[in-house]
Amino acid sequence: MTLRPTVIAFLLCASLPLYAQSPEAGGGTPRAFCGKETAGSHSSVPAAKIDSTKEADIRRLLDLLGTKALVEQTVEGMSKSVRPLMANSLPPGAYREKLIDLFFSKFTSKMHAQELLDLAIPSYDKTFSHEEILGLIRFYETPLGQKTIKILPTLAADLQERGSKWGEELGRQSMLEVLGEHPDLAQALTDAQKLASPPSK
């Protein structure tokens, strides 16, 4: 029930380069990577009014879950995971590191945890009834709820690591089977690797 997946998805999405080469224009045309709208654009549909009492309880739930601290922690640590993605998405050149450094400096100066929490309010309002919000608050105030809050990040990390290893092994087995069933492709792969590798001196 924490905002971790939402936060990470949002940050990854927002941190990708906002400017990329457009095949049609051939230049630096702004392009949205995480939706059809470019950064800074707004929907013309007004946001639905949320009952003030329910909104206060949603904020109470988010506070109980410690989501503000999680957002701040994610913002601080995102450079390690997002920086390589940005570097790989930009053409190589001496400019790249400076551009990425300046981008992160600008981006983090604009990133305020409270604003991101405010964006979560309508989603919780749409997903849960007021009674359900109150039920979640009651649960997370219990010893079991508090334990759940504390162990979920560790549990999620453990599951991610196990899933990653499982996927890698599954992929290795699948590739070996495909190459064993198609010797022509195996030979083509070997030839391509030889061409890609510089001759040893």
N, C-alpha and C positions, 0 to 999 in steps of 0.2 A: 504493500500500500504506500510505499514511499514514492517520491517523484524521480528517483534515480533514472529509470529508462527515459522518462520525458525530458529530464534535464540534459542528459548526455545527447539524446537525439537532437534537441534544440541547439545545443552548442556546436555539435558537429556540423549541423545544417548551416548555422549562421556563420561558421568560421571558414567555410569553403570560399574560395575567391569569388567576389561579386562581379569581377570583370574577367571575361574569357574571350578568346578569339571566336567570333561568330562566323561559321562557314559561309553565311550569305553575305555578310558585310565585310568580312576579312579584317575587322578591326576590333578595337576595345569597346564592344557594345555591352552594356550591362545585361546580365542574364541571371535569372533566378535559378538556383540549383535545386531548391527544395520546394518548388511550387511554381505556378505560372506567373505570379506577381513578382516584380523586382523588389529589392529591399526598400523599405520606406513607403511602399504602396499600401493602401488601406481599402478594405472592402466597403462598398457603399451601403451594405446592410447594417443597420444599427444594432448594437448589442442589446440583448434582452435584459430587462431590469431584473435584478436579483433581490429577493426579499432580504431586507437588512438584517433581520434576526438570523436567517439561514446563513448569510454571508459571514456574519460574526462567528457562527459556529464552525463554518468551513475554515476560517482563519485560525480558530482555536484548535481544530484538528491538525492543520498544517504545522502549527506551532508545537503541538504535542508530538508530532512525528519528527520534529527537528529538521524540517525541510529547508529552512533558511540557511542553517549552518551547512547542510549538504550542498546547497546551491553555491555558497561561497567557497566551499572546499573544491567543488568541481571546477569552478571558474579558475581557481588558483592552479589546479593541476592539469588543466586542459592543454596547455602548451605542449606537453610531452607527447600527447597522442595526436593532436591536430596538426602540429607543425610539420611532421613528415608528409601528411596528406596534402598540405598546401604546397610543400616543396615539390612533390611529385606531380602536382597538377599545373605548375607553372613552368614555362620554358626555361631551360638552364641559362645561367648568365650571372655576371658579377652583381647584378642588381638585386638578385632574388633574396638573399639573406637580409639585406637592408629593408626591402619591401615587406618581408614577413615580420621583421622586428617592429617596424613602424605600424604595421597592421595590428599586431597584438597589443601594442601600447595604446593605440587608438581604441581598439575594441574593448579592452578591459576597463578603460576609463569611462566607457559608456554603459558597461554591464553592471547593473545594480540588482542585487538579489531580490530586493523587494518588488521590483518591476516584474520579474519573472514569476514570482509568487502570485502577483496580481493577475497574471495571465492564466494561472491555474484555477482561479476561482470559478469562471464560467464552466470549465470542464467538469469540475466537481459538482457544480450545481446541476448540470445537465445529466450527469451519470448517476447521482445519488439523490434520493428524496431527503427531506429534512430529517425524517425519522431515522433513515439509514445513517446520516451523518452523526446524529446523536448516538446511535448504536455503536458506530465506530469509535467515537470518543470514549464511550463507556468501556469498550473492549480494551483500547490502548491505555486506559488508565489502570487496568488490572495488572497484576504481576506478570501474567502470561503475555499481555499486550506489550508491556515494557520490554520483556525478554525478546519478543518478536522484532521490535524496533531495533534492538541492539544486534541481533544475530543475522538479520536479513542481508545486510551488505556482505558479511563474511560468507553466508550461505550462497548468495548469488555469485560471488567471486569463485567459490569452490565449484559450483555447477558450471560456470563458464570455462574454467580450466579443464574440468573433466570432459565437457562437451567438445572443447577445442582438440584435445588429444584423441578423442573418439573419432572426430571428423577427419583428422589428419591420417589416422590409421586406416579408416574406411576409404579415404581418397587414395592412399598408397596401394591398398589391395585392389581397388577398382582399376587403377592405371596399370598395374602389373598384369591383371587378367586381360585387359583390353589389348595390351602389347603382345601378350602371349597368344591371343586369338587372332591377331593381325600382324604377322611377321613383316609385312610390307611397311606398315606404319612404324614398327619398331626400328626398321632399317632407316626409314626416312628421318626419324628422330635422331638416330645416331649420326647420320650424315649432317643434319642441321647443327648438331652440337659441335661437330668437328669444324664446320665453317665458322661458327660463332666464336670458337676458342682461338686465340692468337697462337701461332706456332711457337713451341718452346725453343729457346735459344741454347 
